[in-house]
């Protein structure tokens, strides 16, 4: 699968400009042969929106931008980050979310599981964590779509874990073949090296599970 990565900068609250930039990048990636396209976390509203999230008109404009962006998509799916409302009670009123847009429609949504509240992050103040996650099925494959912090809790990499569960392991357990991650995490010196080492372990974990599953299936066939 040829995946298009849109490494774009959005501006907080500039919904029309963000949407136009996103669709321009989408069209370029499609022209280059991308089969599935990713845009950053909370791209449509800009990151980090902070207390603007407490304004109903800000959330409405973000959801309108999502619907308008969807209308500009064709057969190639576009995954982008946005703010969704949380209908589940009790809980916080919003979710840090990702949507897959395709053929003019919103065809799938998922929500962030792990909400950082340290350093420059204060997501637990605004968002409700996902209660469950599942892969997105596309062209016969199961894609595990995660949002930023969701890949930062591997027990084999982090000796002091911040969270009780690991979304990547949960997705792999449900048959995810590819783990995708959209992020708006601030850069710091050495972050590329940390990410590379962390993602190597995640990739190895997925490969080990795939090989184990293949061995079990071969054993069943032989029986």
C-alpha positions as CSV (number, residue, x, y, z in Angstrom):
1,X,0.0,0.0,0.0
2,X,1.4,3.4,-1.0
3,X,0.6,5.8,1.9
4,X,0.7,9.6,1.5
5,X,2.0,11.6,4.5
6,X,0.9,15.2,4.6
7,X,3.4,17.0,6.9
8,X,1.5,20.3,7.0
9,X,1.3,23.1,9.5
10,X,-2.1,24.3,10.4
11,X,-3.1,27.6,12.1
12,X,-5.3,27.5,15.2
13,X,-8.8,28.7,14.3
14,X,-8.1,29.2,10.6
15,X,-10.6,26.6,9.5
16,X,-11.0,27.6,5.9
17,X,-7.3,28.1,5.3
18,X,-6.5,24.7,7.0
19,X,-9.1,23.0,4.9
20,X,-7.8,24.5,1.7
21,X,-4.2,23.5,2.6
22,X,-5.3,20.0,3.4
23,X,-7.2,19.4,0.2
24,X,-4.3,20.8,-1.8
25,X,-2.0,18.3,-0.2
26,X,-4.6,15.6,-0.7
27,X,-4.8,16.2,-4.4
28,X,-1.0,16.3,-4.7
29,X,-0.7,13.0,-2.9
30,X,-3.4,11.4,-5.1
31,X,-1.5,12.6,-8.2
32,X,1.6,10.9,-6.9
33,X,-0.2,7.6,-6.6
34,X,-1.1,7.5,-2.9
35,X,-3.7,4.8,-2.0
36,X,-4.3,6.1,1.6
37,X,-3.4,9.5,2.9
38,X,-2.7,10.8,6.4
39,X,-2.9,14.3,7.8
40,X,-1.8,15.5,11.3
41,X,-3.6,15.3,14.7
42,X,-6.3,18.0,15.2
43,X,-5.3,19.5,11.9
44,X,-8.6,21.1,11.0
45,X,-8.7,23.3,14.2
46,X,-5.0,23.7,14.8
47,X,-2.9,22.4,17.6
48,X,-3.0,22.9,20.5
49,X,-6.4,24.7,20.7
50,X,-6.5,24.8,24.5
51,X,-9.4,26.8,26.0
52,X,-10.8,27.6,22.6
53,X,-12.2,24.1,23.0
54,X,-14.6,25.5,25.6
55,X,-16.3,27.6,22.9
56,X,-19.3,25.9,21.1
57,X,-18.8,28.0,18.0
58,X,-15.2,26.8,17.7
59,X,-16.3,23.1,17.9
60,X,-19.1,23.8,15.4
61,X,-16.7,25.4,12.9
62,X,-14.3,22.5,13.3
63,X,-17.1,20.0,12.5
64,X,-18.3,22.0,9.6
65,X,-14.7,22.1,8.2
66,X,-14.6,18.3,8.5
67,X,-17.8,17.8,6.6
68,X,-16.7,20.3,3.9
69,X,-13.3,18.5,3.6
70,X,-15.1,15.2,3.2
71,X,-17.0,16.6,0.2
72,X,-13.7,17.3,-1.5
73,X,-12.4,13.7,-1.3
74,X,-12.6,11.1,-4.0
75,X,-11.9,7.3,-4.0
76,X,-8.6,7.7,-2.1
77,X,-9.2,7.8,1.7
78,X,-8.0,10.8,3.7
79,X,-7.4,10.4,7.5
80,X,-7.4,13.7,9.4
81,X,-7.5,14.8,13.0
82,X,-10.4,16.9,14.4
83,X,-12.4,17.5,17.6
84,X,-15.5,15.4,18.0
85,X,-18.3,15.8,20.6
86,X,-18.7,13.1,23.2
87,X,-22.3,11.9,23.5
88,X,-21.4,9.5,26.3
89,X,-22.2,10.5,29.9
90,X,-20.7,10.9,32.4
91,X,-17.5,12.2,30.9
92,X,-15.9,15.2,29.3
93,X,-17.7,16.8,26.4
94,X,-15.1,16.3,23.7
95,X,-12.8,13.7,22.1
96,X,-9.5,14.1,20.3
97,X,-10.5,12.2,17.1
98,X,-9.5,11.1,13.6
99,X,-11.9,10.6,10.7
100,X,-11.4,8.7,7.4
101,X,-13.0,10.7,4.5
102,X,-13.7,9.0,1.2
103,X,-16.0,9.6,-1.7
104,X,-17.4,12.8,-0.3
105,X,-18.4,11.3,3.0
106,X,-17.1,10.6,6.5
107,X,-16.8,6.8,6.4
108,X,-15.1,6.1,9.8
109,X,-14.1,7.7,13.1
110,X,-11.8,6.7,15.9
111,X,-10.7,8.5,19.1
112,X,-7.6,9.0,21.1
113,X,-7.1,6.5,24.0
114,X,-4.2,8.0,25.9
115,X,-4.4,11.6,26.9
116,X,-1.1,13.3,28.0
117,X,-1.2,15.7,30.9
118,X,2.5,16.7,31.4
119,X,5.0,19.1,30.0
120,X,3.1,21.3,27.4
121,X,0.2,18.9,27.3
122,X,-3.1,19.3,29.1
123,X,-5.5,17.0,27.1
124,X,-7.2,15.3,30.0
125,X,-8.6,18.8,30.9
126,X,-10.7,18.8,27.7
127,X,-11.1,15.3,26.2
128,X,-12.6,12.0,27.1
129,X,-10.5,9.0,26.4
130,X,-11.7,6.3,24.0
131,X,-13.5,3.4,25.7
132,X,-12.7,1.0,22.9
133,X,-10.8,1.0,19.6
134,X,-10.8,-1.2,16.5
135,X,-9.0,-1.4,13.2
136,X,-10.3,0.2,10.0
137,X,-10.8,-2.3,7.2
138,X,-9.6,-1.1,3.8
139,X,-8.9,-3.2,0.6
140,X,-8.9,-6.4,2.6
141,X,-6.4,-5.1,5.2
142,X,-6.9,-4.0,8.8
143,X,-5.3,-0.7,9.6
144,X,-4.7,0.3,13.2
145,X,-5.1,4.1,13.2
146,X,-3.7,5.7,16.3
147,X,-3.4,9.3,17.5
148,X,0.0,10.5,18.8
149,X,0.3,9.4,22.5
150,X,-1.4,6.1,21.7
151,X,1.9,4.7,20.4
152,X,3.9,5.9,23.5
153,X,3.1,3.2,26.0
154,X,5.0,0.1,24.9
155,X,6.0,-1.8,28.1
156,X,9.1,-3.2,26.4
157,X,10.4,0.4,25.7
158,X,9.1,2.4,28.7
159,X,10.1,1.1,32.1
160,X,7.9,3.7,33.8
161,X,4.5,3.6,32.0
162,X,2.0,6.4,32.4
163,X,-1.1,4.3,31.4
164,X,-2.6,1.0,32.2
165,X,-3.2,-0.2,28.6
166,X,-1.5,-0.2,25.3
167,X,-3.6,0.7,22.2
168,X,-1.1,-0.8,19.8
169,X,-1.3,-4.2,21.4
170,X,-5.1,-4.0,21.5
171,X,-5.2,-3.2,17.7
172,X,-2.7,-6.0,16.9
173,X,-4.8,-8.4,19.0
174,X,-7.7,-7.5,16.7
175,X,-5.7,-8.3,13.6
176,X,-4.3,-4.9,12.6
177,X,-1.6,-5.5,9.9
178,X,-0.4,-1.9,9.7
179,X,-0.2,0.6,12.5
180,X,-0.7,4.3,11.4
181,X,-0.2,7.2,13.7
182,X,-1.2,10.9,13.2
183,X,0.5,13.3,15.5
184,X,1.0,17.0,16.3
185,X,3.6,16.4,19.0
186,X,6.1,19.3,19.6
187,X,9.6,18.6,18.4
188,X,12.7,18.6,20.7
189,X,16.3,17.7,20.2
190,X,16.7,13.9,19.9
191,X,13.0,13.1,19.4
192,X,13.6,11.5,16.0
193,X,16.0,9.0,17.6
194,X,13.6,8.2,20.4
195,X,10.8,7.6,18.0
196,X,12.8,5.4,15.7
197,X,13.9,3.1,18.6
198,X,10.4,3.0,20.0
199,X,8.8,2.2,16.6
200,X,11.4,-0.5,15.9
201,X,10.1,-2.3,19.0
202,X,6.5,-1.8,18.0
203,X,7.2,-3.2,14.5
204,X,8.9,-6.2,16.0
205,X,6.0,-6.8,18.3
206,X,3.6,-6.9,15.3
207,X,5.9,-9.2,13.3
208,X,6.2,-11.6,16.2
209,X,2.4,-11.8,16.6
210,X,2.0,-12.3,12.8
211,X,4.5,-15.1,12.8
212,X,2.9,-16.7,15.8
213,X,-0.5,-16.5,14.2
214,X,0.8,-18.0,10.9
215,X,2.4,-20.9,12.9
216,X,-0.9,-21.6,14.6
217,X,-2.8,-21.5,11.3
218,X,-0.3,-23.9,9.7
219,X,-0.7,-26.2,12.6
220,X,-4.5,-26.2,12.1
221,X,-4.1,-26.9,8.4
222,X,-1.7,-29.8,9.1
223,X,-4.2,-31.3,11.6
